[in-house]
Amino acid sequence: MKKVAVILSGCGVYDGAEIHEAVLTLLASERAGARAICAAPNIAQREGINHHSGTTQDDEFRNVLEESARIARGEIKQLNELKSGELDAVLFVGGFGVAKNLSSFAFDGAEYDVDPMIRDLIEEAHAAGKPLGFMCVAPILAAAVLGSKKITLTIGHDRETAAKIESRGAIHQPCKPDSAVVDRANKIVTTPAYMEAQNLLQAEAGINQLVNSLLQLCE
């Protein structure tokens, strides 16, 4: 059974991992016969958002690992506990937590940095020939870490975000939400998910393609 690390960035589209994307990823992995291992960094969230009102809650402390555990039903590892040698692939779920907690993209734009633990995981997996998957806004992580290798990625059709990805050396390829882009040379698979998707069915179709393509690259 293939083991896929599913990296989360909190719980909730506006300040953490996109919940629909996370659940669809876990479902697609199980359906494909793979074992999904949820993981998240044990760090503070940059900000907390009230998902009902959309307001920032400055007086509320949230931890990325603890919030991510909500999605994983408590079955989650700290990111630094992952051992790349025991994994077959690594997959990053989208949501604004990617842009706020795993990187500084939401605050620094094109000059963003990536959390060192995330950078190390991506570099180690790529160096070991392990397939990497990224959905929604998460391809910004791959662009920052592996852009110099001219990897091909997609975030859909958002030209502003695509330009920031390309500024890091990556090649952006437009893509519909029910599809995925596969860079076989670098073993990287990306799909727009809710960067483009208008409903669960569109997001599911693209995520299914991502997961299935990722597992094929393991062989």
C-alpha positions as CSV (number, residue, x, y, z in Angstrom):
1,M,0.0,0.0,0.0
2,K,1.4,3.4,-1.1
3,K,1.9,5.9,1.7
4,V,1.0,9.5,0.9
5,A,1.7,12.4,3.3
6,V,-1.1,14.9,3.2
7,I,0.1,18.2,4.5
8,L,-2.5,20.5,6.1
9,S,-2.1,24.1,7.2
10,G,-4.9,24.6,9.7
11,C,-8.7,24.1,9.5
12,G,-10.7,26.5,7.3
13,V,-10.4,28.1,3.9
14,Y,-9.6,31.6,5.1
15,D,-6.8,30.8,7.6
16,G,-6.0,27.1,7.2
17,A,-6.5,24.1,5.0
18,E,-9.5,24.1,2.7
19,I,-11.7,21.5,4.3
20,H,-13.5,20.3,1.2
21,E,-10.1,19.8,-0.6
22,A,-8.7,18.0,2.4
23,V,-11.6,15.5,2.7
24,L,-11.8,14.9,-1.1
25,T,-8.0,14.2,-1.0
26,L,-8.4,11.7,1.8
27,L,-11.4,10.1,0.0
28,A,-9.5,9.9,-3.3
29,S,-6.5,8.3,-1.6
30,E,-8.5,5.7,0.2
31,R,-10.5,4.9,-3.0
32,A,-7.2,4.4,-4.9
33,G,-5.9,2.0,-2.2
34,A,-3.3,4.4,-0.7
35,R,-2.8,5.2,2.9
36,A,-3.0,8.9,3.7
37,I,-0.8,10.2,6.5
38,C,-2.0,13.6,7.6
39,A,0.7,16.0,8.9
40,A,1.1,19.7,9.8
41,P,3.8,21.9,11.3
42,N,3.5,22.6,15.1
43,I,3.5,26.4,14.7
44,A,1.2,29.3,15.5
45,Q,-1.2,30.5,12.8
46,R,-0.4,34.0,11.5
47,E,-4.0,35.0,12.0
48,G,-7.4,33.6,12.9
49,I,-10.5,34.3,10.8
50,N,-14.1,34.1,11.8
51,H,-15.5,32.0,8.9
52,H,-19.1,33.3,9.6
53,S,-18.4,37.0,9.6
54,G,-15.1,37.0,7.7
55,T,-13.5,39.2,10.4
56,T,-10.0,38.8,11.8
57,Q,-9.9,37.6,15.4
58,D,-6.7,39.3,16.7
59,D,-7.2,38.1,20.3
60,E,-7.5,34.4,19.4
61,F,-4.5,32.1,19.4
62,R,-4.6,29.1,17.0
63,N,-2.0,26.4,16.4
64,V,-1.6,24.9,12.9
65,L,-1.2,21.4,14.1
66,E,-4.1,21.5,16.6
67,E,-6.4,23.0,14.0
68,S,-5.4,20.5,11.3
69,A,-6.1,17.7,13.7
70,R,-9.8,18.6,13.5
71,I,-9.8,17.5,9.8
72,A,-7.7,14.4,10.5
73,R,-10.0,13.3,13.4
74,G,-6.9,13.5,15.7
75,E,-4.8,11.1,13.5
76,I,-2.0,13.5,12.6
77,K,1.7,13.8,12.8
78,Q,3.9,16.8,13.5
79,L,5.6,17.7,10.2
80,N,9.1,17.0,11.7
81,E,8.0,13.5,12.6
82,L,7.6,12.5,8.9
83,K,10.4,10.4,7.5
84,S,10.7,10.8,3.7
85,G,12.2,7.3,3.4
86,E,8.9,5.8,4.6
87,L,6.7,7.8,2.2
88,D,5.9,7.2,-1.4
89,A,4.5,10.7,-2.2
90,V,3.8,14.0,-0.6
91,L,0.6,16.1,-1.2
92,F,-0.2,19.6,-0.2
93,V,-3.8,20.6,0.3
94,G,-4.8,24.2,-0.5
95,G,-6.5,27.0,1.5
96,F,-5.2,30.3,2.7
97,G,-3.2,28.6,5.4
98,V,-0.7,27.8,2.6
99,A,-0.3,31.5,1.9
100,K,-0.4,32.5,5.6
101,N,1.1,29.7,7.7
102,L,3.3,27.6,5.3
103,S,4.6,30.7,3.5
104,S,4.3,34.5,3.6
105,F,2.6,34.8,0.2
106,A,-0.5,36.4,1.6
107,F,1.6,39.2,3.2
108,D,4.6,39.6,1.0
109,G,3.3,38.8,-2.5
110,A,5.9,37.9,-5.1
111,E,8.7,38.4,-2.4
112,Y,7.3,35.6,-0.2
113,D,9.3,33.0,1.8
114,V,8.4,29.4,2.5
115,D,8.6,28.0,6.0
116,P,12.0,26.2,6.4
117,M,10.3,22.9,7.4
118,I,8.1,23.0,4.3
119,R,11.1,23.8,2.1
120,D,13.1,21.0,3.6
121,L,10.3,18.5,3.0
122,I,9.8,19.5,-0.6
123,E,13.6,19.5,-1.4
124,E,14.1,16.1,0.3
125,A,11.2,14.5,-1.4
126,H,12.2,15.8,-4.8
127,A,15.8,14.8,-4.4
128,A,14.6,11.3,-3.5
129,G,12.5,11.1,-6.6
130,K,9.2,11.1,-4.6
131,P,6.2,12.5,-6.5
132,L,4.8,15.8,-5.1
133,G,1.2,17.0,-5.4
134,F,-0.1,20.5,-4.9
135,M,-3.6,21.9,-5.2
136,C,-5.3,25.2,-5.2
137,V,-2.8,27.9,-4.1
138,A,-0.3,25.3,-2.9
139,P,1.8,25.3,-6.1
140,I,3.3,28.6,-4.8
141,L,5.3,26.4,-2.5
142,A,6.7,24.3,-5.3
143,A,7.5,27.4,-7.3
144,A,9.5,29.0,-4.5
145,V,11.4,25.8,-3.7
146,L,11.9,24.2,-7.1
147,G,11.2,27.0,-9.6
148,S,14.9,27.0,-10.7
149,K,14.3,23.6,-12.1
150,K,11.7,25.0,-14.6
151,I,8.9,22.9,-13.2
152,T,5.5,23.1,-14.8
153,L,2.6,24.0,-12.5
154,T,-1.0,25.3,-12.6
155,I,-3.2,27.3,-10.3
156,G,-5.9,27.6,-13.0
157,H,-6.3,30.8,-14.9
158,D,-5.5,33.5,-12.3
159,R,-2.9,35.5,-14.2
160,E,-1.8,37.6,-11.2
161,T,-0.9,34.5,-9.1
162,A,0.5,32.8,-12.2
163,A,2.8,35.7,-12.8
164,K,4.2,35.4,-9.2
165,I,4.8,31.7,-9.8
166,E,6.6,32.4,-13.0
167,S,8.7,35.1,-11.3
168,R,10.3,32.2,-9.4
169,G,11.2,30.4,-12.5
170,A,8.4,27.9,-12.7
171,I,6.3,27.5,-15.9
172,H,2.6,28.1,-15.5
173,Q,0.1,26.1,-17.5
174,P,-3.6,27.1,-17.5
175,C,-5.9,24.3,-16.4
176,K,-9.6,23.7,-15.8
177,P,-10.7,22.7,-12.2
178,D,-11.7,19.2,-13.3
179,S,-8.3,18.4,-14.6
180,A,-4.7,18.3,-13.5
181,V,-1.2,19.2,-14.9
182,V,1.4,16.5,-14.7
183,D,5.2,17.3,-14.9
184,R,6.5,13.8,-15.4
185,A,10.1,14.9,-15.6
186,N,10.0,16.4,-12.1
187,K,7.2,14.1,-10.8
188,I,4.9,17.0,-9.8
189,V,1.2,17.1,-10.2
190,T,-1.0,20.1,-9.7
191,T,-4.7,21.0,-10.0
192,P,-6.6,24.3,-9.5
193,A,-9.2,22.9,-7.1
194,Y,-11.0,25.9,-5.5
195,M,-8.8,28.4,-7.2
196,E,-11.3,27.6,-10.1
197,A,-13.9,25.1,-9.0
198,Q,-17.4,26.3,-8.6
199,N,-18.7,23.2,-6.8
200,L,-17.7,20.0,-5.1
201,L,-18.0,17.9,-8.3
202,Q,-15.5,20.1,-10.2
203,A,-13.0,20.0,-7.3
204,E,-13.4,16.3,-6.8
205,A,-12.7,15.6,-10.5
206,G,-9.4,17.5,-10.4
207,I,-8.3,16.1,-7.1
208,N,-9.1,12.6,-8.2
209,Q,-6.9,13.1,-11.2
210,L,-4.1,14.6,-9.0
211,V,-4.2,11.7,-6.6
212,N,-4.3,9.0,-9.3
213,S,-1.6,10.6,-11.3
214,L,0.6,11.0,-8.2
215,L,0.2,7.3,-7.4
216,Q,1.1,6.4,-11.0
217,L,4.3,8.3,-10.7
218,C,5.2,6.2,-7.6
219,E,5.5,3.1,-9.8
